[in-house]
Amino acid sequence: MMDQGVVMDEVFLSIGWWGRYQRIQFLMTMLPVLACAVHVMSVVFIGRAVQHTCSPLTSLNITLEDGGQTTDYDVILNSRNLSLNVTYGACSVDVTNGSHVVYSSTCLNGYQYAEPRDRSFVSEWDLVCEGESLSDVSQTLLSLGQMAGALIFTALADVYGRKPTYMITHLLLFAVAVGIAFSPSFIVFAVLRFLIGAFQQGTGLISNVLLLEMLPTQQRALPSQVGSYVWPGSLLVLCLCAYVTKDVSWQYTELLLAGLSIYVLFQWWITDESIRWLLANNKLATAEKILYKATKSNKVDFNKALELMRSGDLRMSTLPTELKVQDSVRQTQVHDSDRNMPDVSSSEVPVPSAPASEELRFSAFVRNKNIFVITAISCYMWFADSLTYYGLLMTSTSLTDDFYLGFFVNVLVELPAAFAFGVLINRIGRKKCIFIFHVIAGFSLLTSEVLSNAPFAEAIPGRKWIIMGVSLLGKFGISVGFGTLFLYSPELYPTNLRNSGFGISSMAARVGGMVAPYSRTFARHVAWGPGAVFTCLCLLVPVLIGFLPETHGHELPQTIADMDKWIDSTRRKRSKKDRHGQIH
């Protein structure tokens, strides 16, 4: 019996894999990368730190000891003409007598800022000094929301379909982004940031799977290749939006960013459900409707594509005899009809659903050895790459004195990584990309730490520039490796577990993203600590990747049985190759 993934590849090739229909679907499903990127990183601009000092006081009574007696003095009015100076610092009011501090307190009259208060939510809600950590809480809550969204919405997409779950999460992402601009308090803002994280993950991960499932095997890398440019491009759009609104309230910046998703209001009538998911869940009539729409848009023969899709290997062998007869009659009606549109108005054929429901149980991630190994290794790789990628950003110094230019240049570093990914992903395969670029990242970061902390390195000419160069090379390597995971991980799972497996892996990445900010504190206590951790994390990945199969050139597995057969075959080939090598 022909593998179901092979049959689906033939179907997609028969309708033209890059026709007008696919280009429209690709565009509408790739666009959410823009919204996902800008909302995750918007806090860099709408929550930027603003220079501040304590607001001046009109009076300040302090108690001083004079000749064995204590007396209250108003040092602002300086009623006794004492030689006291009042200094307004960022977080304290200090009274000094020469170089001696005689009195110090927190800001008693609030803060004054170098810019209007509404330029950042940090200044608007006074998230400074004792409340400084609160400015990071919103990003922590966003990461928690991403964890929840990665787990919940991807699982819902496996059960209820890609399209409805994707559309709902994207619409809610748009609505919550608008709501953030009208937050009356930081508490409301923080809660909405949690929701932004959840809906961002639902939108981003499901759209990625929709893109993956609409393409045949040889073109599956295309979404990741294009996305590797769209992500940094989206961050450049964020920088542009923040720059043009830098002289107005942060709420206007947020509204402008929310407006980047306004097309979601009419996207329902353009974006279609995944045909692979429909067939895996026995929704045959709906799959036929979408297939007809695709062939009509691409101007190819519908009957040929339908014949391939309904070639007994996809479902007929699982049907009871009486249902085979019913479906045979309905298929005859399609081919004998004088109309161009097939008769798909009848209800779905009641194909037994036991295999699908079995695959949808979360117990499969534990009970099936292959799925368990794939998930465990995938989770580690996502955690390691997320922690390293964001940790490098957290511990890196600004490249320029200009805030916006520094961000702009920092994002540009990822474009060479996107080019390398696009050129190599189909030439050397997924596993080699992950192996090579994690080795590059690991040894580059190791070199950077040695040059930064070893006493002998101080005598090396141009050490500062060398450290910068190898550090950027490390970021280049982890960017390519991290980007490869977005393609590689979902390719490993069968269709009815693909979103769930992808979501679990992404949830591990969110844990890495939550840990990453603490690398700054770690670096203050142990200068070489973060680099050592990043190096070890990166160099373990090439070891673990050897336990997983190469997905390049292999059809997406439709069922757990397809996946097991594929992995077992890969193991046998590797074992045979090892024995052959030992003999020689």
C-alpha positions as CSV (number, residue, x, y, z in Angstrom):
1,M,0.0,0.0,0.0
2,M,1.3,3.4,-0.9
3,D,2.3,5.7,2.0
4,Q,-0.4,8.4,2.6
5,G,2.2,11.1,2.6
6,V,3.3,10.0,-0.9
7,V,-0.3,10.2,-2.1
8,M,-0.7,13.7,-0.7
9,D,2.5,14.8,-2.4
10,E,1.1,13.6,-5.7
11,V,-2.1,15.4,-5.1
12,F,-0.3,18.7,-4.4
13,L,2.0,18.3,-7.4
14,S,-1.0,17.5,-9.7
15,I,-2.7,20.8,-8.9
16,G,0.5,22.9,-9.2
17,W,2.4,23.4,-6.0
18,W,3.0,27.1,-6.6
19,G,-0.1,28.2,-8.5
20,R,-2.2,31.2,-7.9
21,Y,-4.1,29.4,-5.1
22,Q,-1.0,28.5,-3.2
23,R,0.5,32.0,-3.6
24,I,-2.6,33.6,-2.0
25,Q,-2.7,31.0,0.8
26,F,1.0,31.4,1.4
27,L,0.8,35.2,1.6
28,M,-2.2,35.2,4.0
29,T,-0.6,32.6,6.3
30,M,2.9,34.2,6.3
31,L,1.6,37.7,7.1
32,P,1.0,36.8,10.8
33,V,4.8,36.6,11.3
34,L,4.7,40.4,11.2
35,A,2.2,40.6,14.1
36,C,3.9,37.9,16.1
37,A,7.3,39.6,15.9
38,V,6.2,43.2,16.7
39,H,4.1,42.3,19.7
40,V,6.7,40.1,21.3
41,M,9.4,42.7,21.0
42,S,7.3,45.9,21.3
43,V,8.2,46.3,24.9
44,V,11.7,47.3,23.9
45,F,10.2,50.6,22.7
46,I,6.9,51.1,24.5
47,G,8.6,50.1,27.8
48,R,12.0,51.7,27.3
49,A,13.8,53.3,30.2
50,V,13.5,57.0,30.5
51,Q,16.0,59.1,32.4
52,H,14.5,60.5,35.6
53,T,15.3,62.1,38.9
54,C,13.3,62.8,42.0
55,S,10.9,65.7,41.7
56,P,12.0,68.9,43.6
57,L,10.6,69.5,47.0
58,T,9.1,72.7,48.3
59,S,10.2,71.9,51.8
60,L,12.2,69.2,53.6
61,N,12.4,69.0,57.4
62,I,15.3,67.0,58.8
63,T,16.6,66.6,62.3
64,L,20.1,67.6,63.0
65,E,22.2,67.4,66.2
66,D,23.7,70.8,67.2
67,G,25.7,71.1,70.4
68,G,24.2,68.0,71.9
69,Q,20.7,69.1,71.0
70,T,18.5,67.9,68.2
71,T,16.7,70.5,66.1
72,D,14.4,70.3,63.1
73,Y,15.5,72.3,60.1
74,D,13.9,73.0,56.7
75,V,16.9,72.5,54.4
76,I,15.0,73.8,51.4
77,L,14.3,77.2,53.0
78,N,17.6,76.9,54.8
79,S,16.2,79.0,57.6
80,R,19.4,78.8,59.7
81,N,21.8,79.4,56.7
82,L,23.4,76.0,57.1
83,S,25.9,74.8,54.5
84,L,23.7,72.0,53.3
85,N,23.1,70.9,49.8
86,V,20.1,69.0,48.5
87,T,20.7,66.6,45.7
88,Y,18.0,65.0,43.7
89,G,19.2,61.6,42.4
90,A,17.4,59.0,40.2
91,C,16.0,57.2,43.3
92,S,16.9,59.3,46.3
93,V,17.0,62.8,47.8
94,D,20.3,63.3,49.6
95,V,21.3,66.1,52.0
96,T,25.0,66.6,52.2
97,N,27.3,68.7,54.3
98,G,30.4,68.9,52.2
99,S,31.1,65.3,51.3
100,H,29.2,63.9,54.2
101,V,25.6,62.7,53.7
102,V,23.5,63.8,56.7
103,Y,20.2,62.7,55.3
104,S,18.8,60.4,52.6
105,S,15.4,59.3,51.6
106,T,13.4,57.9,48.7
107,C,11.7,60.3,46.2
108,L,9.1,62.0,48.4
109,N,7.4,63.9,45.7
110,G,7.4,61.4,42.8
111,Y,9.7,61.7,39.7
112,Q,10.4,64.0,36.9
113,Y,11.5,62.7,33.5
114,A,13.7,63.9,30.8
115,E,10.8,63.3,28.3
116,P,7.0,63.6,28.6
117,R,5.7,60.9,30.9
118,D,3.5,59.2,28.2
119,R,6.5,58.3,25.9
120,S,6.8,55.0,27.8
121,F,4.6,53.0,30.1
122,V,7.6,52.8,32.5
123,S,7.4,56.6,33.0
124,E,3.6,56.8,32.8
125,W,3.2,54.3,35.8
126,D,6.5,55.2,37.6
127,L,8.0,51.7,37.1
128,V,11.4,52.9,38.4
129,C,13.5,52.5,41.5
130,E,11.7,50.1,43.9
131,G,9.2,49.3,41.1
132,E,11.9,48.8,38.4
133,S,11.4,45.1,38.3
134,L,7.8,45.5,37.4
135,S,8.8,46.7,34.0
136,D,10.2,43.2,33.3
137,V,7.1,41.5,34.8
138,S,5.1,42.2,31.7
139,Q,7.6,40.3,29.6
140,T,7.7,37.4,32.0
141,L,3.9,37.3,31.8
142,L,4.1,37.3,28.1
143,S,6.4,34.3,28.2
144,L,4.0,32.5,30.5
145,G,1.2,33.3,28.1
146,Q,3.2,31.9,25.2
147,M,3.7,28.7,27.2
148,A,0.0,28.4,27.7
149,G,-0.9,29.3,24.1
150,A,1.7,26.8,22.7
151,L,0.1,24.0,24.7
152,I,-3.6,24.9,24.5
153,F,-4.1,26.3,21.0
154,T,-1.9,23.9,19.1
155,A,-3.8,21.0,20.8
156,L,-7.1,22.6,19.8
157,A,-5.9,22.9,16.3
158,D,-5.2,19.2,16.1
159,V,-8.7,18.4,17.3
160,Y,-10.9,21.2,15.8
161,G,-8.9,22.1,12.8
162,R,-6.1,24.5,11.8
163,K,-8.3,27.2,10.3
164,P,-10.8,28.0,13.0
165,T,-8.2,27.9,15.8
166,Y,-5.8,30.1,13.8
167,M,-8.5,32.6,12.9
168,I,-9.8,32.9,16.5
169,T,-6.4,33.4,18.0
170,H,-5.3,35.9,15.4
171,L,-8.6,37.9,15.8
172,L,-8.1,37.9,19.6
173,L,-4.5,38.9,19.2
174,F,-5.7,42.0,17.2
175,A,-8.4,42.8,19.7
176,V,-6.1,42.5,22.8
177,A,-3.4,44.6,21.1
178,V,-5.9,47.4,20.6
179,G,-7.0,47.0,24.2
180,I,-3.4,47.4,25.5
181,A,-3.3,50.9,24.1
182,F,-6.2,51.8,26.5
183,S,-4.9,50.1,29.6
184,P,-5.9,52.3,32.6
185,S,-3.3,50.7,34.9
186,F,-0.2,48.5,34.9
187,I,-2.1,45.6,36.3
188,V,-4.5,45.6,33.3
189,F,-1.6,46.1,31.0
190,A,0.3,43.1,32.5
191,V,-2.8,40.8,32.2
192,L,-3.3,41.8,28.6
193,R,0.4,41.1,27.9
194,F,-0.2,37.6,29.1
195,L,-3.0,37.2,26.7
196,I,-0.9,38.7,23.9
197,G,1.6,35.9,24.5
198,A,-1.0,33.2,24.4
199,F,-2.7,34.4,21.2
200,Q,0.6,35.2,19.6
201,Q,1.7,31.5,20.0
202,G,-1.6,30.2,18.8
203,T,-1.4,32.4,15.7
204,G,2.3,31.9,14.9
205,L,2.5,28.1,15.5
206,I,-0.7,27.2,13.7
207,S,0.1,29.4,10.7
208,N,3.5,27.7,10.5
209,V,1.8,24.2,10.4
210,L,-0.7,25.4,7.8
211,L,2.1,26.5,5.6
212,L,4.0,23.3,6.1
213,E,1.0,21.1,5.2
214,M,0.1,22.9,2.0
215,L,3.3,22.1,0.3
216,P,4.8,18.8,-1.2
217,T,7.9,17.3,0.3
218,Q,10.6,19.0,-1.8
219,Q,9.2,22.5,-1.1
220,R,8.5,22.2,2.6
221,A,11.5,24.3,3.5
222,L,10.0,27.3,1.7
223,P,8.0,28.7,4.6
224,S,11.1,28.6,6.9
225,Q,13.3,30.1,4.2
226,V,11.0,33.0,3.6
227,G,10.2,33.3,7.3
228,S,13.9,33.6,8.1
229,Y,13.8,36.9,6.3
230,V,10.3,38.0,7.4
231,W,11.2,37.8,11.1
232,P,14.1,40.3,11.0
233,G,12.1,42.3,8.4
234,S,9.2,42.5,10.9
235,L,11.5,43.7,13.6
236,L,12.8,46.4,11.2
237,V,9.1,47.4,10.7
238,L,8.7,47.6,14.5
239,C,11.8,49.8,14.7
240,L,10.3,52.1,12.0
241,C,6.9,52.3,13.6
242,A,8.5,53.1,17.0
243,Y,10.8,55.8,15.4
244,V,8.0,57.6,13.5
245,T,5.9,57.7,16.8
246,K,8.8,58.5,19.1
247,D,7.4,62.0,19.8
248,V,3.9,60.9,20.7
249,S,2.4,58.7,23.4
250,W,3.4,55.0,23.6
251,Q,-0.3,54.2,23.1
252,Y,-0.2,55.5,19.5
253,T,2.8,53.2,18.9
254,E,0.8,50.3,20.2
255,L,-2.2,51.2,18.1
256,L,0.0,51.4,15.0
257,L,1.4,47.9,15.7
258,A,-2.1,46.5,16.3
259,G,-3.2,47.9,13.0
260,L,-0.7,45.6,11.2
261,S,-3.3,42.7,11.9
262,I,-6.4,44.5,10.6
263,Y,-6.6,42.3,7.6
264,V,-7.7,39.5,9.9
265,L,-11.2,41.0,9.7
266,F,-11.7,39.5,6.2
267,Q,-9.1,36.7,6.3
268,W,-11.7,34.0,7.0
269,W,-13.0,34.1,3.5
270,I,-9.5,33.7,2.0
271,T,-7.7,31.2,4.2
272,D,-8.6,27.6,3.8
273,E,-8.3,24.6,6.1
274,S,-5.4,22.1,5.7
275,I,-6.4,19.3,3.3
276,R,-4.0,17.0,5.1
277,W,-5.8,17.6,8.4
278,L,-9.2,17.2,6.7
279,L,-8.2,13.8,5.3
280,A,-6.6,12.7,8.5
281,N,-9.8,13.4,10.3
282,N,-12.1,11.9,7.6
283,K,-13.7,15.2,6.5
284,L,-13.7,14.1,2.9
285,A,-16.4,16.4,1.4
286,T,-14.8,19.5,2.8
287,A,-11.4,18.4,1.5
288,E,-13.0,17.9,-2.0
289,K,-14.4,21.4,-1.9
290,I,-11.1,23.0,-1.1
291,L,-9.4,20.8,-3.8
292,Y,-11.9,22.0,-6.3
293,K,-11.3,25.6,-5.3
294,A,-7.5,25.1,-5.7
295,T,-7.8,23.4,-9.1
296,K,-10.2,26.1,-10.4
297,S,-7.8,28.9,-9.2
298,N,-4.8,27.2,-10.7
299,K,-6.7,26.2,-13.9
300,V,-5.8,22.5,-13.7
301,D,-7.9,19.3,-14.1
302,F,-9.9,18.7,-10.9
303,N,-10.9,15.1,-11.8
304,K,-7.3,14.0,-12.0
305,A,-6.5,15.5,-8.6
306,L,-9.7,14.1,-7.1
307,E,-8.8,10.6,-8.4
308,L,-5.4,10.8,-6.8
309,M,-6.9,12.0,-3.5
310,R,-9.5,9.3,-3.5
311,S,-7.1,6.6,-4.5
312,G,-8.1,3.8,-2.0
313,D,-4.8,4.2,-0.1
314,L,-6.1,7.3,1.7
315,R,-9.3,5.9,3.1
316,M,-11.1,3.2,1.1
317,S,-9.1,0.3,2.6
318,T,-10.4,1.3,6.1
319,L,-14.1,1.5,5.1
320,P,-16.6,-1.2,5.8
321,T,-18.0,-2.9,2.6
322,E,-21.3,-1.1,2.7
323,L,-19.6,2.3,3.1
324,K,-17.3,1.5,0.1
325,V,-20.4,1.0,-2.0
326,Q,-22.0,4.3,-0.8
327,D,-18.8,6.2,-1.6
328,S,-18.4,4.4,-5.0
329,V,-21.8,5.7,-5.9
330,R,-21.0,9.2,-4.8
331,Q,-17.7,9.2,-6.7
332,T,-19.6,8.0,-9.8
333,Q,-22.0,11.0,-9.4
334,V,-19.0,13.3,-9.3
335,H,-17.5,12.1,-12.6
336,D,-20.9,11.7,-14.4
337,S,-22.2,15.1,-13.4
338,D,-22.6,17.7,-16.1
339,R,-21.7,20.5,-13.7
340,N,-18.1,21.6,-13.2
341,M,-18.5,21.6,-9.4
342,P,-18.6,18.1,-7.9
343,D,-21.5,17.0,-5.7
344,V,-20.0,17.4,-2.2
345,S,-23.1,18.7,-0.5
346,S,-23.8,15.4,1.1
347,S,-22.8,14.7,4.7
348,E,-19.3,13.4,5.5
349,V,-18.8,9.7,5.0
350,P,-18.8,8.2,8.5
351,V,-15.4,6.7,8.4
352,P,-14.3,5.0,11.6
353,S,-12.5,7.5,13.8
354,A,-10.7,5.2,16.3
355,P,-7.3,5.5,14.8
356,A,-7.5,9.4,14.7
357,S,-8.8,9.6,18.2
358,E,-6.0,7.2,19.4
359,E,-3.5,9.6,17.9
360,L,-5.0,12.6,19.6
361,R,-4.5,11.3,23.1
362,F,-1.7,12.9,24.9
363,S,-0.7,9.5,26.3
364,A,0.9,8.9,22.8
365,F,3.7,11.2,23.8
366,V,4.6,8.9,26.7
367,R,3.4,5.5,25.5
368,N,5.0,5.6,22.0
369,K,8.8,5.3,22.3
370,N,9.6,7.1,19.1
371,I,7.3,10.1,19.9
372,F,8.7,10.3,23.4
373,V,12.3,10.4,22.2
374,I,11.5,13.0,19.5
375,T,9.6,15.2,22.0
376,A,12.3,15.0,24.7
377,I,15.2,15.9,22.3
378,S,13.1,18.5,20.5
379,C,12.2,20.2,23.8
380,Y,15.9,20.3,24.8
381,M,16.9,21.8,21.5
382,W,14.2,24.5,21.7
383,F,15.1,25.3,25.3
384,A,18.8,25.6,24.6
385,D,18.4,27.7,21.4
386,S,15.8,30.0,23.0
387,L,18.0,30.6,26.1
388,T,21.1,31.1,24.1
389,Y,19.5,33.4,21.5
390,Y,17.7,35.7,23.9
391,G,20.5,35.4,26.5
392,L,23.0,36.8,23.9
393,L,20.7,39.7,23.3
394,M,20.3,40.3,27.0
395,T,24.0,40.3,27.7
396,S,25.2,42.2,24.7
397,T,26.1,45.9,24.9
398,S,24.5,48.5,22.7
399,L,26.3,48.8,19.4
400,T,25.6,52.5,19.1
401,D,24.7,55.4,21.3
402,D,21.5,56.0,19.4
403,F,18.7,53.8,20.9
404,Y,16.9,53.2,17.6
405,L,20.0,52.8,15.5
406,G,21.4,50.3,17.9
407,F,18.3,48.1,17.6
408,F,18.4,48.5,13.8
409,V,22.0,47.3,13.5
410,N,21.4,44.5,15.9
411,V,18.6,43.1,13.8
412,L,20.6,43.4,10.6
413,V,23.0,40.7,12.0
414,E,20.3,38.1,11.5
415,L,20.0,38.7,7.7
416,P,23.2,36.8,6.8
417,A,21.9,34.0,8.9
418,A,18.7,34.0,7.0
419,F,20.7,33.9,3.7
420,A,22.8,30.9,4.9
421,F,19.6,29.1,6.0
422,G,17.9,29.6,2.7
423,V,20.9,28.4,0.7
424,L,21.8,25.4,2.8
425,I,18.6,23.9,4.2
426,N,17.7,22.0,1.1
427,R,21.3,21.3,0.0
428,I,22.7,19.7,3.1
429,G,19.5,18.8,5.0
430,R,18.0,19.7,8.4
431,K,20.3,17.6,10.6
432,K,23.5,18.8,9.1
433,C,22.3,22.4,9.4
434,I,21.5,21.9,13.1
435,F,24.8,20.0,13.7
436,I,27.1,22.5,11.9
437,F,25.7,25.7,13.1
438,H,25.4,24.6,16.7
439,V,29.0,23.6,16.6
440,I,29.8,27.1,15.2
441,A,27.8,28.8,17.9
442,G,29.3,26.7,20.7
443,F,32.9,27.2,19.8
444,S,32.4,30.9,18.9
445,L,30.9,31.6,22.3
446,L,33.7,29.5,24.0
447,T,36.3,31.6,22.2
448,S,34.6,34.8,23.1
449,E,34.5,33.9,26.8
450,V,38.2,32.8,26.8
451,L,39.3,36.1,25.1
452,S,37.1,38.1,27.5
453,N,38.2,36.6,30.8
454,A,41.6,34.8,30.3
455,P,44.6,36.9,31.6
456,F,46.8,36.0,28.7
457,A,44.3,37.4,26.2
458,E,44.8,41.0,27.4
459,A,48.0,41.2,25.3
460,I,46.3,40.2,22.0
461,P,46.1,43.2,19.6
462,G,42.6,44.2,18.7
463,R,41.1,41.9,21.3
464,K,37.9,44.0,21.5
465,W,37.1,43.7,17.9
466,I,38.0,40.0,17.8
467,I,35.6,39.4,20.7
468,M,32.9,41.3,18.9
469,G,33.5,39.4,15.7
470,V,33.3,35.9,17.3
471,S,30.3,36.9,19.4
472,L,28.4,37.9,16.3
473,L,29.5,34.7,14.7
474,G,28.0,32.9,17.7
475,K,24.7,34.7,17.2
476,F,24.9,34.0,13.5
477,G,25.2,30.2,14.3
478,I,22.4,30.1,16.8
479,S,20.1,32.1,14.5
480,V,20.5,29.5,11.7
481,G,20.2,26.6,14.1
482,F,17.1,28.1,15.9
483,G,15.5,28.8,12.5
484,T,16.0,25.2,11.4
485,L,14.1,23.9,14.4
486,F,10.9,25.7,13.2
487,L,11.0,23.5,10.1
488,Y,12.5,20.3,11.5
489,S,10.4,19.8,14.6
490,P,6.9,19.7,13.0
491,E,8.2,17.5,10.2
492,L,9.0,14.7,12.7
493,Y,5.4,14.3,14.0
494,P,2.4,12.6,12.3
495,T,-0.4,14.8,11.2
496,N,-2.8,14.4,14.1
497,L,0.0,15.1,16.6
498,R,2.0,17.7,14.6
499,N,0.5,20.8,16.2
500,S,0.6,19.3,19.7
501,G,4.2,18.2,19.3
502,F,5.2,21.5,17.9
503,G,3.4,23.3,20.7
504,I,5.2,21.3,23.4
505,S,8.5,22.1,21.9
506,S,7.7,25.7,21.6
507,M,6.6,25.7,25.3
508,A,10.1,24.5,26.2
509,A,11.4,27.5,24.2
510,R,9.3,29.8,26.4
511,V,11.0,28.4,29.5
512,G,14.3,29.3,27.9
513,G,13.0,32.8,27.2
514,M,11.9,33.3,30.8
515,V,15.3,32.2,32.1
516,A,17.3,34.3,29.6
517,P,16.9,37.7,31.4
518,Y,18.6,36.3,34.5
519,S,21.8,35.9,32.5
520,R,22.5,39.5,33.1
521,T,22.4,39.0,36.9
522,F,24.5,35.9,36.5
523,A,27.1,37.8,34.5
524,R,27.5,40.4,37.3
525,H,28.5,37.7,39.8
526,V,30.3,35.3,37.4
527,A,31.5,37.1,34.3
528,W,32.2,33.9,32.4
529,G,29.1,32.1,33.6
530,P,26.5,32.8,30.9
531,G,29.0,32.1,28.1
532,A,29.9,28.8,29.6
533,V,26.3,27.8,30.0
534,F,25.5,28.8,26.4
535,T,28.5,26.9,25.1
536,C,27.5,23.7,26.9
537,L,23.9,24.0,25.7
538,C,24.9,24.5,22.1
539,L,27.5,21.7,22.0
540,L,25.1,19.1,23.4
541,V,22.7,19.6,20.5
542,P,25.0,18.0,17.8
543,V,25.2,14.9,20.0
544,L,21.5,14.5,20.5
545,I,20.5,15.2,16.9
546,G,22.2,11.9,15.9
547,F,19.3,10.1,17.5
548,L,16.7,11.6,15.2
549,P,16.0,10.9,11.5
550,E,16.6,13.3,8.6
551,T,13.4,14.8,7.3
552,H,14.6,16.4,4.1
553,G,13.2,14.6,1.1
554,H,10.8,12.5,3.2
555,E,7.1,12.8,3.0
556,L,5.3,14.1,6.1
557,P,4.0,11.1,8.1
558,Q,0.2,11.0,8.2
559,T,-0.2,8.5,11.1
560,I,1.8,7.2,14.0
561,A,2.2,3.9,12.1
562,D,3.8,5.9,9.2
563,M,6.2,7.6,11.6
564,D,7.2,4.3,13.3
565,K,7.8,2.6,10.0
566,W,10.0,5.5,8.8
567,I,12.1,5.8,12.0
568,D,12.5,2.0,12.3
569,S,13.7,1.9,8.7
570,T,16.2,4.7,9.4
571,R,17.5,2.8,12.4
572,R,18.0,-0.4,10.4
573,K,19.8,1.4,7.7
574,R,22.1,3.1,10.3
575,S,22.7,-0.2,12.1
576,K,23.5,-1.9,8.8
577,K,25.9,0.9,7.8
578,D,27.6,0.7,11.2
579,R,28.1,-3.1,11.0
580,H,29.4,-2.7,7.4
581,G,31.9,-0.2,8.6
582,Q,33.1,-2.5,11.5
583,I,33.6,-5.4,9.0
584,H,35.8,-3.2,6.8
